[in-house]
Amino acid sequence: MVLQKSSDLVRINARRTDVFDIFNFKHYIGPNPYLDIGALVFDFALVESRKPLPIEDYIARIGDRYPNLGSQSYESYAHLFAQVVSEVGKLDMDLHLNRWSVKPYPDLVRISVQSLHERTTREVAYFVWDWFEAITQDEDFTFDEQLVRLQNKFRASVYGGPTVYALLRTAYEKGIPAFYLWEEGLMQYGLGKKHVRGIATTFNCDSHLDSEFTTRKDDCKAFLNTLGFPVPEGDIVFTEKEALAAARRIGYPVAVKPVVGHKGIGVTADVQDSKELAAAYNRALAAIPEDQLTRIIVEKSISGSDFRLLCVNGRFVAATERRPASVIGDGYLTLAELIRLENRKPARLDTPTSPMSKIQIDEAMELYLEEQRLSLDSVIEKGRTVYLRKVANLSAGGMSIDATHTVHDDNIILAQDIAQHFQLTCLGIDVMTKSLSESWKSSNFAILEINAAPGVLMHLKPSEGESVDVPSYILETFFESGTDSRIPIITFNKISVEELQATIDHILLQNPNWTIGAVCRDGVFVNRSKKVLSKDYNSNVQTLLRHPKLDLLIAEYAEDILDEEGMFYRSSNMVVLDNPTETEMMLVRDVFDGSTVVIRKGNDISIRRKGLIEDYTLGEDEPFTRVYLKETGAIL
């Protein structure tokens, strides 16, 4: 086993008692010399003056927490460290981060681990380092407590929302390029003219007018009523006095909710009397944004179960029953203790991949318990189920139960008829009924509201029942395959501005209506028009790939850029290398099966296209440009 050592003279981050040292961190957003995907890269070494335990001791302790790691053998401490960082980096949330590599040098080892969020991955590396040192010193290590902290850090990142992460992971699995646009606060899927942008399930191709219309629950309800769809009778009120009058006219029980709102915030169902109404009105009032008028809906409360019908691109794809948070008594514990116990379940990690959120304790819960003559201090008899809310709010701890295969055809048609009236990629339709297996035409069916930005996790990972791969339905609306999400890309290791412009002209002669983006270290162009060159090289590449009319990208990636920033995109349709360095040869690592690779070494030319190799020597005074320009036709 190789032991990479770090002497006291070059100790970087190691503390006095440490036997390991990690240092020289660098984060790459895309392919780099060490991995073909975004990665955190750092150096690992053993401290010269201290001796670690036998590697088997670390494996045994780590295997107690991760049995899959404990059953393997490792070439060195560095290999073990790298694989543990990769495994911990999944955060017990099944994150799709499983790539790593180890590259030995004379005095250290360079470790690379796949990374999505730099801060979280960096803290994972330090977390594992602390764990290794605790094993060395035979000290207690608060693993679970610190893991929760890392989970929360990732959850707070731009990638940590359940819907955003589910779409990002699905894009990764389908080979669809996806990245975050920091200035816009949006995700981009696809490249150039093939791309779409959005946040969660709302996209730039959606009608912002239709999206805004769905938030106006009163107008939307009136529209559905005009179409002949079943909506509960109700009024819009502006004061508590008007709310009381409306409830008397409609007849209790009623539901109360703000006209503008989402995620069930401020919604109270099954209000039975004037006392409950006053409390419900105040909850709805508190949920209204400061820039909105005081408008509250009081409508007939419909008995039954709460369901979400989801349509993608006007087509029904999933249905979920939503039940309020509940606990089951054991005859000993109080409600508060039962809730704490329930919240410790792995299914309630409240992360981008967990099926349920933690149960939230608030005023609405306590008032509902009071109606049941209970409190958080009540001891519940064994076997009794206590529902903690009237509303099945999943973000407050409710349960989701897949109901997709139970839906009556009439109800599917109803959902699709509604969705096709809106220019929206995704539409969630919330309904109340005893059973979706009965037609809305002959049951107590009522449409409560529609949502322009529905979440997907309740369908993808329901608390009970089968998963429905909603993220795939969404992305397949835009891209039939990963290939369909891309534009052609030509990558050079070195190219001058003059050669770049000649290449643009050559392609435009064949495709005069194309928009071509091109970047080298000395300039950025859209066709022959020069644009502003950013000091951050990959910002230039991203800006071009964000261009909604771009048909093709030409980019230079020389050794210094690859070392310092890495690449922004993965895979090229054509790679042209002029006397490449070892680092620059990484450009041929990630090409498509049908890609063309042209390599010049001195006067020797090698061309690989579609599995065939052609070797020859440049003629006297024959320019290299002639070689690769001839090959561009193969990828266009």
C-alpha positions as CSV (number, residue, x, y, z in Angstrom):
1,M,0.0,0.0,0.0
2,V,1.4,3.4,-1.0
3,L,1.6,6.0,1.8
4,Q,1.6,9.6,0.4
5,K,3.4,11.8,3.0
6,S,3.2,15.4,3.9
7,S,6.2,16.8,5.9
8,D,5.8,19.3,8.7
9,L,7.3,21.9,6.3
10,V,4.5,21.7,3.9
11,R,1.7,20.9,6.3
12,I,-1.2,23.1,5.1
13,N,-4.4,22.6,7.1
14,A,-3.5,19.7,9.4
15,R,-3.8,20.4,13.1
16,R,-1.2,19.3,15.6
17,T,-2.8,15.9,16.3
18,D,-3.9,15.2,12.7
19,V,-2.4,12.3,10.7
20,F,-4.0,13.4,7.5
21,D,-4.0,16.7,5.6
22,I,-6.3,18.0,2.9
23,F,-5.6,21.2,1.0
24,N,-5.5,23.1,-2.4
25,F,-9.3,23.0,-3.0
26,K,-10.6,23.8,-6.5
27,H,-14.2,23.5,-7.7
28,Y,-15.0,22.9,-11.4
29,I,-18.5,23.4,-12.7
30,G,-18.0,21.0,-15.6
31,P,-15.5,18.6,-17.2
32,N,-11.9,19.1,-16.0
33,P,-8.6,17.2,-16.1
34,Y,-9.7,14.9,-13.3
35,L,-13.4,14.1,-14.0
36,D,-15.7,14.5,-16.9
37,I,-18.3,16.2,-14.8
38,G,-18.4,19.0,-12.2
39,A,-16.2,18.2,-9.3
40,L,-14.4,19.3,-6.2
41,V,-10.7,18.6,-6.4
42,F,-8.3,18.7,-3.5
43,D,-5.0,17.3,-2.4
44,F,-4.6,14.6,0.3
45,A,-1.5,13.6,2.2
46,L,-0.3,11.9,5.3
47,V,1.5,14.0,7.9
48,E,5.1,12.9,8.0
49,S,5.5,13.1,11.8
50,R,2.4,11.1,12.7
51,K,1.4,7.5,11.9
52,P,-2.2,6.5,11.1
53,L,-3.9,3.4,12.3
54,P,-3.9,0.4,10.0
55,I,-6.3,1.0,7.1
56,E,-8.4,-1.9,8.3
57,D,-9.3,0.0,11.5
58,Y,-10.7,2.9,9.4
59,I,-12.6,0.5,7.1
60,A,-14.2,-1.3,10.1
61,R,-15.4,1.9,11.7
62,I,-16.7,3.3,8.5
63,G,-18.3,0.0,7.6
64,D,-20.5,0.3,10.7
65,R,-22.1,3.3,9.1
66,Y,-21.8,2.3,5.5
67,P,-21.7,-1.5,5.1
68,N,-21.2,-1.3,1.4
69,L,-17.8,0.5,2.0
70,G,-16.8,-1.9,4.8
71,S,-16.9,-4.9,2.5
72,Q,-14.4,-3.5,0.0
73,S,-10.6,-3.4,-0.1
74,Y,-8.6,-0.2,-0.9
75,E,-5.3,0.5,-2.5
76,S,-4.5,3.3,-0.1
77,Y,-5.8,5.7,2.5
78,A,-6.5,8.2,-0.3
79,H,-8.7,5.7,-2.2
80,L,-10.6,5.0,1.0
81,F,-10.9,8.7,1.8
82,A,-12.1,9.5,-1.8
83,Q,-14.8,6.9,-1.7
84,V,-16.0,7.9,1.7
85,V,-16.3,11.5,0.6
86,S,-18.3,10.4,-2.4
87,E,-20.6,8.2,-0.3
88,V,-21.2,10.9,2.4
89,G,-21.7,13.4,-0.3
90,K,-25.0,11.7,-1.2
91,L,-26.1,13.0,2.3
92,D,-28.3,9.9,2.9
93,M,-30.6,11.7,0.4
94,D,-29.8,9.5,-2.6
95,L,-28.2,12.4,-4.4
96,H,-26.8,11.4,-7.8
97,L,-23.2,12.2,-6.8
98,N,-21.2,9.0,-7.2
99,R,-18.2,9.8,-9.3
100,W,-14.7,10.1,-8.0
101,S,-11.1,9.6,-8.9
102,V,-7.6,9.5,-7.4
103,K,-4.4,10.7,-9.1
104,P,-1.1,10.0,-7.3
105,Y,1.8,12.4,-7.3
106,P,5.2,12.0,-5.5
107,D,4.3,13.8,-2.3
108,L,0.5,13.8,-2.4
109,V,-2.7,12.4,-4.0
110,R,-5.2,14.5,-5.9
111,I,-8.8,13.5,-5.1
112,S,-11.7,14.5,-7.3
113,V,-15.4,13.9,-6.3
114,Q,-18.5,14.8,-8.3
115,S,-20.0,17.9,-7.0
116,L,-23.2,20.0,-7.5
117,H,-23.0,22.6,-4.8
118,E,-19.4,23.7,-3.9
119,R,-20.0,24.8,-0.3
120,T,-21.7,21.6,0.6
121,T,-19.2,19.3,-1.1
122,R,-16.3,21.2,0.5
123,E,-17.9,20.8,4.0
124,V,-18.4,17.1,3.3
125,A,-14.7,16.7,2.7
126,Y,-13.9,18.4,6.0
127,F,-16.6,16.4,7.7
128,V,-14.9,13.1,6.5
129,W,-11.5,14.4,7.5
130,D,-12.8,15.1,11.0
131,W,-14.3,11.6,11.1
132,F,-11.0,9.9,10.1
133,E,-9.2,11.9,12.7
134,A,-11.8,10.9,15.4
135,I,-11.2,7.3,14.4
136,T,-7.5,7.8,14.8
137,Q,-7.9,9.2,18.3
138,D,-10.6,6.8,19.2
139,E,-12.9,9.7,20.0
140,D,-16.7,10.0,19.7
141,F,-18.0,11.5,16.5
142,T,-21.5,13.1,16.3
143,F,-22.0,11.8,12.8
144,D,-25.8,12.1,12.6
145,E,-26.0,15.5,14.1
146,Q,-23.4,16.9,11.6
147,L,-24.9,15.1,8.7
148,V,-28.2,16.9,9.4
149,R,-26.3,20.2,9.2
150,L,-24.9,19.2,5.8
151,Q,-28.4,18.2,4.6
152,N,-29.7,21.5,5.6
153,K,-26.9,23.4,3.8
154,F,-27.7,21.5,0.6
155,R,-31.4,22.0,1.1
156,A,-30.8,25.8,1.4
157,S,-28.9,25.9,-1.9
158,V,-30.5,26.7,-5.2
159,Y,-30.5,23.0,-6.0
160,G,-32.1,21.9,-2.8
161,G,-35.8,22.4,-3.7
162,P,-37.5,19.1,-4.3
163,T,-38.9,20.0,-7.7
164,V,-35.7,21.7,-8.9
165,Y,-33.5,18.8,-7.8
166,A,-35.9,16.1,-9.3
167,L,-35.7,17.8,-12.7
168,L,-32.0,18.3,-12.5
169,R,-31.4,14.7,-11.6
170,T,-33.7,13.5,-14.4
171,A,-31.9,15.8,-16.9
172,Y,-28.6,14.3,-15.8
173,E,-29.9,10.8,-16.3
174,K,-31.2,11.6,-19.7
175,G,-28.1,13.4,-20.9
176,I,-29.8,16.8,-21.1
177,P,-27.4,19.6,-20.2
178,A,-28.7,21.6,-17.2
179,F,-27.2,24.5,-15.3
180,Y,-28.2,27.3,-13.0
181,L,-28.4,30.9,-14.3
182,W,-27.3,32.8,-11.2
183,E,-28.2,36.3,-12.5
184,E,-31.7,35.2,-13.6
185,G,-32.4,32.8,-10.7
186,L,-33.5,30.2,-13.3
187,M,-32.5,26.7,-14.4
188,Q,-31.6,26.2,-18.0
189,Y,-32.2,22.8,-19.7
190,G,-30.6,22.3,-23.2
191,L,-28.3,24.5,-25.2
192,G,-28.7,27.3,-27.6
193,K,-31.9,27.4,-29.7
194,K,-32.8,24.0,-28.1
195,H,-32.9,25.4,-24.5
196,V,-35.7,26.2,-22.1
197,R,-35.4,28.2,-18.9
198,G,-37.5,28.0,-15.8
199,I,-37.8,27.6,-12.1
200,A,-39.4,24.5,-10.7
201,T,-42.3,23.6,-13.1
202,T,-42.7,27.0,-14.6
203,F,-40.9,27.7,-17.9
204,N,-40.2,30.6,-20.2
205,C,-42.5,29.2,-22.8
206,D,-45.4,29.3,-20.4
207,S,-47.9,32.2,-20.6
208,H,-47.1,34.6,-17.7
209,L,-50.7,35.8,-18.0
210,D,-52.1,32.3,-17.5
211,S,-49.8,31.7,-14.6
212,E,-50.8,34.9,-12.9
213,F,-54.5,34.2,-13.6
214,T,-54.3,30.9,-11.7
215,T,-53.3,32.9,-8.5
216,R,-56.5,34.9,-8.7
217,K,-58.7,32.2,-7.2
218,D,-61.9,34.2,-7.6
219,D,-61.5,34.9,-11.3
220,C,-60.2,31.4,-12.0
221,K,-63.2,29.9,-10.1
222,A,-65.6,32.0,-12.2
223,F,-63.9,30.9,-15.4
224,L,-64.2,27.2,-14.5
225,N,-67.9,27.8,-13.6
226,T,-68.4,29.4,-17.0
227,L,-67.0,26.2,-18.6
228,G,-69.6,24.2,-16.7
229,F,-67.1,22.6,-14.3
230,P,-68.0,21.9,-10.7
231,V,-66.8,24.6,-8.3
232,P,-68.1,25.2,-4.7
233,E,-70.6,28.0,-4.1
234,G,-68.9,31.0,-2.4
235,D,-68.2,34.7,-2.0
236,I,-65.3,37.1,-1.8
237,V,-65.3,39.1,1.3
238,F,-63.2,42.1,2.5
239,T,-64.0,42.1,6.2
240,E,-64.6,39.7,9.0
241,K,-68.2,40.9,9.2
242,E,-68.8,40.1,5.5
243,A,-67.2,36.7,6.1
244,L,-69.7,35.9,8.8
245,A,-72.6,37.0,6.6
246,A,-71.4,35.0,3.7
247,A,-71.0,31.9,5.9
248,R,-74.6,32.3,7.2
249,R,-75.9,32.6,3.6
250,I,-73.9,29.7,2.2
251,G,-74.4,27.5,5.3
252,Y,-71.8,25.9,7.5
253,P,-69.4,24.1,7.1
254,V,-67.4,26.5,5.0
255,A,-63.8,26.8,3.8
256,V,-61.8,30.1,4.1
257,K,-58.8,31.0,2.1
258,P,-57.0,34.1,0.7
259,V,-57.7,35.0,-2.9
260,V,-54.0,35.2,-3.6
261,G,-51.9,32.3,-2.1
262,H,-50.2,29.0,-2.6
263,K,-49.2,25.8,-0.8
264,G,-52.3,25.8,1.3
265,I,-51.0,28.8,3.4
266,G,-53.9,30.5,5.2
267,V,-56.5,27.9,4.1
268,T,-58.9,26.5,6.7
269,A,-61.5,23.8,5.7
270,D,-64.6,22.5,7.5
271,V,-65.2,25.7,9.5
272,Q,-68.2,24.8,11.7
273,D,-69.3,28.0,13.4
274,S,-68.7,31.7,13.8
275,K,-66.0,31.2,16.4
276,E,-64.0,29.0,14.1
277,L,-64.7,31.4,11.2
278,A,-63.1,34.3,13.1
279,A,-59.9,32.3,13.6
280,A,-59.9,31.1,10.0
281,Y,-60.4,34.6,8.7
282,N,-57.4,35.9,10.7
283,R,-55.3,33.0,9.4
284,A,-56.2,33.9,5.8
285,L,-55.6,37.6,6.5
286,A,-52.1,36.9,7.8
287,A,-51.3,34.9,4.7
288,I,-52.0,37.7,2.2
289,P,-48.9,39.4,0.9
290,E,-48.4,43.0,1.9
291,D,-48.8,44.3,-1.7
292,Q,-52.1,42.6,-2.2
293,L,-55.6,43.7,-1.3
294,T,-57.5,42.1,1.6
295,R,-59.7,39.7,-0.4
296,I,-60.7,36.4,1.2
297,I,-62.9,33.6,-0.2
298,V,-65.6,32.0,1.9
299,E,-67.1,29.0,0.1
300,K,-69.0,25.8,0.8
301,S,-66.8,23.1,2.4
302,I,-67.1,19.9,0.5
303,S,-66.9,16.6,2.3
304,G,-64.5,14.0,1.0
305,S,-60.8,13.5,0.4
306,D,-58.3,16.0,-1.0
307,F,-56.7,15.0,-4.4
308,R,-54.2,16.6,-6.8
309,L,-54.7,15.9,-10.5
310,L,-51.5,16.7,-12.5
311,C,-51.4,17.5,-16.2
312,V,-48.3,18.0,-18.3
313,N,-48.6,19.7,-21.7
314,G,-52.4,19.4,-21.5
315,R,-52.2,15.6,-20.8
316,F,-53.2,13.9,-17.5
317,V,-50.2,12.1,-16.0
318,A,-50.7,11.6,-12.2
319,A,-53.1,11.8,-9.3
320,T,-52.3,11.9,-5.6
321,E,-54.5,11.8,-2.5
322,R,-53.3,14.1,0.2
323,R,-54.1,13.4,3.8
324,P,-53.4,15.6,6.8
325,A,-50.5,14.9,9.1
326,S,-51.5,12.3,11.8
327,V,-50.0,10.2,14.6
328,I,-51.1,7.0,16.2
329,G,-51.3,6.8,20.0
330,D,-49.5,4.2,22.1
331,G,-51.2,4.8,25.5
332,Y,-48.0,6.4,27.0
333,L,-46.7,9.3,25.0
334,T,-48.2,12.7,24.6
335,L,-49.2,14.2,21.2
336,A,-46.1,16.4,21.3
337,E,-43.9,13.3,22.0
338,L,-45.6,11.3,19.3
339,I,-45.0,14.2,16.8
340,R,-41.3,14.3,17.7
341,L,-41.0,10.5,17.3
342,E,-42.8,10.7,13.9
343,N,-40.5,13.5,12.7
344,R,-37.4,11.3,13.4
345,K,-38.5,8.8,10.7
346,P,-36.2,8.7,7.7
347,A,-39.2,9.3,5.4
348,R,-39.5,12.7,7.1
349,L,-36.0,13.9,6.5
350,D,-37.7,16.9,4.8
351,T,-35.1,16.9,2.0
352,P,-35.3,17.1,-1.9
353,T,-35.7,13.3,-2.0
354,S,-37.8,12.4,1.1
355,P,-41.4,11.4,0.7
356,M,-42.7,13.5,3.6
357,S,-41.9,16.8,5.3
358,K,-41.6,17.2,9.1
359,I,-44.9,17.8,10.9
360,Q,-45.1,21.5,11.7
361,I,-46.6,22.6,15.1
362,D,-48.4,26.0,14.8
363,E,-51.6,27.8,15.8
364,A,-53.8,26.1,13.2
365,M,-52.8,22.7,14.6
366,E,-53.4,23.7,18.2
367,L,-56.8,25.1,17.4
368,Y,-57.8,21.9,15.5
369,L,-56.7,19.8,18.5
370,E,-58.7,22.0,20.7
371,E,-61.8,21.3,18.6
372,Q,-61.1,17.6,19.2
373,R,-60.8,18.4,22.9
374,L,-57.1,17.6,22.8
375,S,-53.8,19.4,23.3
376,L,-50.1,18.7,22.7
377,D,-50.0,17.4,26.3
378,S,-52.7,14.8,25.7
379,V,-51.8,11.2,26.0
380,I,-53.5,9.3,23.2
381,E,-54.9,5.8,23.8
382,K,-53.2,2.9,22.0
383,G,-54.2,2.5,18.3
384,R,-56.1,5.7,18.0
385,T,-55.2,7.9,15.0
386,V,-55.3,11.6,15.6
387,Y,-55.4,13.9,12.6
388,L,-53.4,17.1,13.3
389,R,-54.9,19.4,10.7
390,K,-58.1,19.9,8.7
391,V,-56.1,20.7,5.5
392,A,-53.9,18.1,3.9
393,N,-50.9,20.4,3.6
394,L,-47.9,18.4,2.5
395,S,-45.4,21.1,3.4
396,A,-46.7,20.9,7.0
397,G,-46.3,17.1,7.3
398,G,-49.2,15.7,5.3
399,M,-49.1,12.3,3.5
400,S,-49.3,11.7,-0.3
401,I,-50.9,8.5,-1.6
402,D,-50.6,7.6,-5.3
403,A,-54.1,7.4,-6.9
404,T,-53.1,7.6,-10.6
405,H,-54.6,4.2,-11.6
406,T,-57.9,4.8,-9.8
407,V,-59.1,7.8,-11.8
408,H,-62.4,7.5,-13.7
409,D,-62.1,8.4,-17.4
410,D,-64.6,11.3,-16.9
411,N,-62.3,12.8,-14.4
412,I,-59.2,12.4,-16.6
413,I,-61.2,14.2,-19.4
414,L,-62.2,16.9,-17.0
415,A,-58.5,17.5,-16.0
416,Q,-57.3,17.6,-19.6
417,D,-60.1,20.0,-20.6
418,I,-59.1,22.4,-17.9
419,A,-55.4,22.1,-18.7
420,Q,-55.9,22.7,-22.4
421,H,-57.4,26.1,-21.6
422,F,-54.1,27.2,-20.3
423,Q,-50.8,27.8,-22.0
424,L,-48.8,26.1,-19.2
425,T,-46.4,23.2,-19.2
426,C,-47.6,21.9,-15.9
427,L,-51.0,22.4,-14.2
428,G,-52.1,21.0,-10.8
429,I,-55.8,20.7,-10.2
430,D,-56.9,20.4,-6.6
431,V,-60.3,18.7,-6.1
432,M,-62.4,17.3,-3.2
433,T,-64.4,14.2,-3.7
434,K,-65.1,10.9,-1.9
435,S,-63.4,8.9,-4.6
436,L,-61.7,9.6,-7.9
437,S,-63.0,6.3,-9.2
438,E,-66.5,7.8,-9.5
439,S,-67.3,10.3,-12.3
440,W,-67.5,13.9,-11.4
441,K,-70.9,14.0,-13.1
442,S,-72.5,11.8,-10.5
443,S,-70.6,12.5,-7.3
444,N,-69.9,15.3,-4.8
445,F,-66.9,16.4,-6.9
446,A,-65.6,20.0,-6.5
447,I,-62.7,21.8,-8.0
448,L,-61.0,23.8,-5.2
449,E,-58.3,25.6,-7.2
450,I,-55.7,25.2,-9.9
451,N,-51.9,25.7,-9.6
452,A,-49.5,26.9,-12.3
453,A,-46.4,25.7,-10.5
454,P,-47.2,22.4,-9.0
455,G,-44.6,20.4,-7.1
456,V,-43.6,16.9,-8.4
457,L,-42.3,15.2,-5.3
458,M,-45.7,14.0,-4.1
459,H,-46.0,12.0,-7.4
460,L,-42.4,11.0,-7.7
461,K,-42.0,9.9,-4.1
462,P,-45.5,9.4,-2.6
463,S,-45.7,8.3,1.1
464,E,-47.7,5.3,-0.2
465,G,-48.1,3.7,-3.6
466,E,-46.2,3.7,-6.9
467,S,-43.9,6.4,-8.2
468,V,-45.0,8.4,-11.3
469,D,-41.9,9.8,-13.1
470,V,-43.4,13.3,-13.6
471,P,-39.9,14.9,-14.2
472,S,-39.5,12.7,-17.3
473,Y,-43.0,13.7,-18.6
474,I,-42.0,17.3,-18.2
475,L,-38.6,17.2,-19.8
476,E,-39.9,15.0,-22.7
477,T,-42.3,17.8,-23.5
478,F,-39.2,19.8,-24.6
479,F,-36.7,17.1,-25.6
480,E,-37.4,13.6,-27.1
481,S,-33.8,12.6,-26.0
482,G,-30.6,14.1,-24.6
483,T,-29.4,14.5,-28.2
484,D,-32.4,16.6,-29.1
485,S,-31.5,19.1,-26.3
486,R,-28.1,20.0,-27.8
487,I,-26.7,22.0,-30.7
488,P,-23.5,21.0,-32.5
489,I,-20.3,22.0,-30.7
490,I,-16.8,22.3,-32.2
491,T,-14.0,22.4,-29.7
492,F,-10.4,23.5,-30.4
493,N,-7.4,23.4,-28.1
494,K,-6.0,26.5,-29.9
495,I,-7.4,28.8,-32.5
496,S,-6.7,32.4,-33.4
497,V,-9.3,35.1,-34.1
498,E,-8.5,34.9,-37.8
499,E,-8.9,31.1,-37.9
500,L,-12.1,31.4,-35.8
501,Q,-13.6,33.9,-38.3
502,A,-12.6,31.7,-41.2
503,T,-14.4,28.8,-39.6
504,I,-17.5,30.8,-39.0
505,D,-17.5,32.0,-42.7
506,H,-17.0,28.5,-44.0
507,I,-20.0,27.2,-42.0
508,L,-22.2,30.2,-42.9
509,L,-21.5,29.5,-46.6
510,Q,-23.2,26.1,-46.1
511,N,-25.8,27.4,-43.7
512,P,-26.4,31.1,-44.4
513,N,-29.4,31.4,-42.0
514,W,-27.6,30.0,-39.0
515,T,-26.5,31.9,-35.9
516,I,-23.1,30.8,-34.8
517,G,-21.5,31.6,-31.4
518,A,-17.7,31.4,-31.1
519,V,-15.2,32.1,-28.4
520,C,-11.4,32.0,-28.0
521,R,-9.1,33.6,-25.5
522,D,-9.0,36.8,-27.6
523,G,-12.6,37.3,-28.6
524,V,-16.3,36.4,-28.5
525,F,-18.4,36.5,-31.7
526,V,-22.0,35.9,-32.8
527,N,-21.4,35.2,-36.5
528,R,-18.9,38.0,-37.5
529,S,-20.1,40.5,-34.9
530,K,-17.7,40.9,-32.0
531,K,-19.1,40.9,-28.5
532,V,-17.8,41.8,-25.0
533,L,-15.2,39.3,-23.7
534,S,-15.5,38.5,-20.0
535,K,-12.4,37.8,-17.9
536,D,-14.2,34.7,-16.6
537,Y,-13.8,32.5,-19.7
538,N,-16.7,30.1,-19.0
539,S,-19.0,33.0,-18.6
540,N,-18.5,33.7,-22.3
541,V,-19.4,30.1,-23.1
542,Q,-22.5,30.1,-20.9
543,T,-23.7,33.4,-22.4
544,L,-23.4,32.0,-25.9
545,L,-25.2,28.7,-24.9
546,R,-27.9,30.9,-23.3
547,H,-28.5,32.6,-26.7
548,P,-32.1,31.5,-27.8
549,K,-31.2,31.5,-31.5
550,L,-27.8,29.8,-31.4
551,D,-27.4,27.0,-34.0
552,L,-23.8,26.1,-33.3
553,L,-21.0,26.8,-30.9
554,I,-17.3,27.0,-31.5
555,A,-15.0,27.2,-28.4
556,E,-11.4,27.1,-27.6
557,Y,-10.2,25.3,-24.5
558,A,-6.4,25.5,-24.0
559,E,-4.5,23.9,-21.2
560,D,-4.5,26.9,-18.9
561,I,-8.2,27.3,-19.1
562,L,-8.8,23.6,-18.5
563,D,-6.6,23.7,-15.5
564,E,-8.0,26.8,-14.0
565,E,-11.7,26.7,-14.9
566,G,-12.4,23.4,-16.6
567,M,-15.1,23.2,-19.3
568,F,-18.6,24.5,-19.2
569,Y,-20.2,21.8,-21.3
570,R,-19.9,18.1,-21.7
571,S,-19.1,16.4,-25.0
572,S,-18.4,17.8,-28.5
573,N,-19.5,16.9,-32.0
574,M,-16.1,17.7,-33.3
575,V,-12.7,18.2,-31.6
576,V,-9.7,19.8,-33.3
577,L,-6.4,19.5,-31.5
578,D,-3.2,21.2,-32.7
579,N,-0.1,19.6,-31.1
580,P,-2.1,19.0,-27.9
581,T,-0.7,18.7,-24.4
582,E,-1.6,15.8,-22.2
583,T,-4.1,17.9,-20.4
584,E,-5.7,19.1,-23.7
585,M,-6.2,15.5,-24.7
586,M,-9.0,15.4,-22.2
587,L,-11.1,17.1,-25.0
588,V,-11.3,13.8,-26.8
589,R,-12.4,12.0,-23.6
590,D,-16.0,13.1,-23.8
591,V,-17.0,13.0,-27.4
592,F,-20.2,11.4,-28.9
593,D,-20.0,8.1,-30.7
594,G,-20.5,9.8,-34.0
595,S,-18.1,12.7,-33.3
596,T,-15.2,13.7,-35.5
597,V,-11.7,14.1,-33.9
598,V,-8.9,15.8,-35.8
599,I,-5.4,15.7,-34.2
600,R,-2.3,17.3,-35.6
601,K,1.2,16.3,-34.2
602,G,3.9,18.1,-36.2
603,N,2.9,17.4,-39.8
604,D,1.1,14.2,-39.0
605,I,-2.7,14.2,-39.1
606,S,-5.0,11.7,-37.5
607,I,-8.8,11.8,-38.2
608,R,-11.3,9.7,-36.4
609,R,-14.9,9.7,-37.5
610,K,-17.7,7.2,-36.8
611,G,-15.2,4.5,-35.7
612,L,-12.9,4.9,-38.6
613,I,-9.3,6.2,-38.4
614,E,-7.4,8.0,-41.2
615,D,-3.7,8.9,-40.9
616,Y,-1.7,11.0,-43.3
617,T,1.0,13.7,-43.5
618,L,0.3,17.3,-44.4
619,G,1.5,18.3,-47.8
620,E,4.1,21.0,-48.2
621,D,2.5,24.4,-47.5
622,E,-0.8,22.7,-46.8
623,P,-2.5,24.7,-44.0
624,F,-4.1,22.8,-41.0
625,T,-7.2,24.9,-41.5
626,R,-7.9,23.1,-44.8
627,V,-8.0,19.8,-42.9
628,Y,-10.5,20.6,-40.3
629,L,-12.7,22.9,-42.4
630,K,-13.2,20.0,-44.8
631,E,-14.4,17.8,-41.8
632,T,-17.0,20.3,-40.5
633,G,-19.4,19.0,-43.1
634,A,-19.6,15.7,-41.4
635,I,-21.2,17.2,-38.3
636,L,-23.5,19.8,-39.9
